[in-house]
Structure formats: C-alpha cells, structure tokens
Amino acid sequence: MKNLLQDKVAIVTGAGKGLGEAVARAYAAHGAKLVVSDLDPAAARRVAASLPGAIAVACDVREPLEVEALVAAAVEAHGRLDIMVPNAGVASVVPLVQMSYAQWREVLSVNLDGVFLCIRYAAPAMIAAGGGAIVTMASITAQAAVPLIGHYAAAKAGVVSLTQTASVELRAHHIRVNAILPGFIDTDMVKPRKAEFEKMLGLPDFDALVAQKQGRYGTAEEVAKLAVFLASPRAAFSNGAVHVLDGGTRASLL
Ligand SMILES: NC(=O)c1ccc[n+]([C@@H]2O[C@H](COP(=O)([O-])OP(=O)(O)OC[C@H]3O[C@@H](n4cnc5c(N)ncnc54)[C@H](O)[C@@H]3O)[C@@H](O)[C@H]2O)c1
C-alpha cells in the first residue's frame, strides 16, 4: 500500500543515518514531505538530497532554541507540521558504579530531554494544523534491563512515560502519540559496542547472544514500516501505546 502519508509534513530527528534515515525514506516513499534533521549537517543533507521535496535542517536536540527553530523551519518550508519523530539518540557502555555524571547527563540530555523538547515545540504547530501524530523511538530496555546501559534504559523508560502523558494531554487536539520499542537493530549505535559488551560481560560472541535472544537482528526498514503505520490513519485507534518490535525477546524467559 502506497501513499499512506500523502502530503503530510514530517520531521525526523537523527535522520542522517540508521533508524532515522530509514524512517525518513519510508515516509517519503509514502508521499510525505520531509524535514530531515540531524546533529551532523552533512548527513542530513545527504539524505534530504535523495528525497523529492525534502529539506535538511541541522539541529542538536539538546538545545531548546535549535528545536524551536527546527519546527519553525518545517512550517516555513512546507506550511504546516503533521508528524514528529523524535528519533535522535546516543549510547555508551558503562556499569552504573563506574558511570560519571557527565556520561549520565550526555545520554539523558539527548535521549530524554531531546524528546521532551521535540514534543514541546512540535505540538503547538501540530495543534495549529488541526492534529497529527508523534512517534517516539524508545527501546525494549525501557521495560527490561540490559547491563551496562543503565542511563540509556532510564532515558527510554522516561520516553515511554512522556509518550503516555503527551498522548493524554494532546488527545483533545487530535494528536496521537505512540512509542516504538525496538530490540537490537544492527546500526552504528550497536556495531561499535559489541566488543565492549563482550569484554565487560565476558561474552564470547555478542552476535550469538542476540541470535539466541532475538533470532536475528531487526532491520531499520522493519522499524520504519511500523513508524509509517503509527503515523498513518491506519493507526487511528492507537494512542499512548508502546509497540514492541524485538523478535519475541521481551516475551521470553528462555
Ligand atoms: N539500533 C538499535 O538497536 C536501537 C534499538 C532501540 C532503540 N534505538 C533507538 O533508535 C534511535 C536511532 O538509533 P540508531 O540505531 O539509528 O542510531 P545511529 O547511531 O545509527 O544514529 C543516530 C543518529 O542520531 C544523531 N544524533 C546524535 N546526537 C544527536 C543530537 N544531540 N541531536 C540530533 N541528532 C543527534 C546522530 O548524528 C545519528 O545520525 C535512537 O533513539 C536509539 O536509541 C536503537
């Protein structure tokens, strides 16, 4: 089914690569007008250049003024805002008892503060447009612990909570807010950290553990398909919900 998002104006943050890039490409394939945003301006430009009608906007989601300007740029370029995907995220691998406050703040500021700022500044523009959809990118670590990423998991649990509050507060404005909770997807966020997990947890092979738990890595395109559904009218009855996409990992004890 094509064009589920025909002429909808969508911002995707962290869209210079990985899941954000896949979501931006899938939204464009379904007829949306994209604002491709990333901390890395060249990455945002590269993705936007390959999508008809898309614009690139550099934005650090930790900075309130930059997020406000991102939303303003979307409205200026495309006339309105219908969809926001606060996807930008970072991770590091460190046990809680060795974690510096700076490491904690870095992950919380991008992964939780950044999502708050995106919702905070996107919602008024979406209210002005008469409604819309926000799709947050949480993680199964919001609901089940993975050692060495306690800051990341706490931020993602916060994203789920923010998703729920926003869904309740914005429902009267016809804005739906839903979260995606992916398992391990083989992006640049995960690839460089496999060796760190192996070393610090004494694991022989991180990929083998993922294969045992998930069956395989998920793909960015699989996450993007769910993000299309949640932003589209097909998901009209989904609001404040967490959508787990993890090959059955969270459901299984063995
Ligand atoms: N890869 C996975 O297994 C996985 C699983 C669950 C959830 N997620 C979540 O999905 C989202 C995307 O992850 P990914 O795997 O594509 O990561 P990635 O590292 O491949 O891409 C992240 C993107 O975010 C951008 N970014 C980083 N800091 C930023 C900032 N301050 N402002 C704006 N942009 C910034 C980066 O430049 C990069 O383009 C993240 O929120 C991540 O936590 C990923």
The ligand as an ORCA input file, in Angstrom:
! r2SCAN-3c Opt
* xyz 0 1
  N      19.933      0.349     16.990
  C      19.212     -0.247     17.935
  O      19.392     -1.432     18.244
  C      18.145      0.537     18.659
  C      17.263     -0.182     19.473
  C      16.280      0.506     20.165
  C      16.157      1.873     20.023
  N      17.035      2.550     19.229
  C      16.864      3.990     19.159
  O      16.662      4.389     17.817
  C      17.162      5.705     17.616
  C      18.108      5.712     16.423
  O      19.185      4.835     16.721
  P      20.178      4.288     15.598
  O      20.450      2.889     15.940
  O      19.679      4.652     14.258
  O      21.491      5.146     15.959
  P      22.641      5.742     14.999
  O      23.789      5.980     15.907
  O      22.821      4.902     13.796
  O      22.032      7.151     14.529
  C      21.734      8.153     15.463
  C      21.634      9.496     14.758
  O      21.308     10.485     15.750
  C      22.133     11.623     15.538
  N      22.326     12.364     16.788
  C      23.115     12.048     17.847
  N      23.054     13.002     18.787
  C      22.209     13.954     18.312
  C      21.747     15.195     18.816
  N      22.176     15.658     20.015
  N      20.885     15.920     18.072
  C      20.458     15.464     16.872
  N      20.871     14.296     16.337
  C      21.744     13.562     17.042
  C      23.438     11.070     15.001
  O      24.183     12.069     14.311
  C      22.946      9.936     14.099
  O      22.718     10.392     12.787
  C      17.827      6.109     18.934
  O      16.937      6.869     19.718
  C      18.089      4.780     19.595
  O      18.190      4.881     20.995
  C      18.016      1.921     18.533
*
